[in-house]
Amino acid sequence: MPTKIKNSPCDLCASRKQSLFSELSAPSVCTISEFKNSISHKKGQILYYEGTRPLGVFCIKSGVVKVYKTASNGKSQIIHLAKAGDFLGYHALLGEENYSNTAMIIEDATICFIPREAFLGTLFSDTPFFKRVTKALSHEIGVMEEKLTDASQKSIRERLAFVLLQLSQTFGVEGDENKKIDLILSREEIASIVGTATESVIRLLSEFKKDKIIKLEGKKIIVIDQRALARMSDFYA
């Protein structure tokens, strides 16, 4: 079960500088700090379910959350891996719609829940914050368009190379000339991000390892040659 923990002021939160709240005015920070609830979540817990009604927004203080959709055949597609500083649920809240996806904790997390009234009140009273949110929404539309294009035009090998490159840049830990992806994802989850069968991911990871592009350390992946992944994914095209 999620556990409610003591709230800390937003202006003392280390992840705030990475979030949409980074440039909030002092009065807005006070409002959010007053009404939010900080909750501790364990790996495997569901933050919200597809089809349910949003009652507010979530801001990740620490941990990792996977956002995914489930098709009629029961297969899931991971849309996004959210990390510290990311917001979840505000698309549905602003659109006055039910959640179009499900969010699950995949690395123990502390998440702040901001009730609808507090979030919307801040949004409409703080013009710079309003501009940041609309800019973020526009950017995410562009990202989704790129993903749709990649899914139809790029090979599985190219898509996997791009996913590994993104994971190494977002969750990578430097070590010598290598970069370890400091996030445990099952082969099924990687396949779900790429949009392919698990068997294809297992085969391609083995090929990348043989070509000395990556190393495998249990379930963790160490990227040896980022340039090779970039070339393979047509990153600079």
Buried (B, 14 or more C-beta within 10 A) or exposed (E): EBEEEEEBEBEEBEBBEBBBBEBBBEEBBBBBBEBBBBBBBEEEBEBBEBEEEBEBBBBBBBBBBBBBBEEEEEEBBBBBBBBBBBBBBBBBBBEEEEBEBBBBBBBBBBBBBBBBEBBBBBBEEBEEBEEBBEEBEEEEEEEEEEBEEBEEEBBBBBBBBBBBBBBBEEBBEEEEEBBBBBBBBEBBBBBBBBBBEBEBBBEBBEEBBEEEBBBEEEEBBBBBBBEBBBEBBBBEE
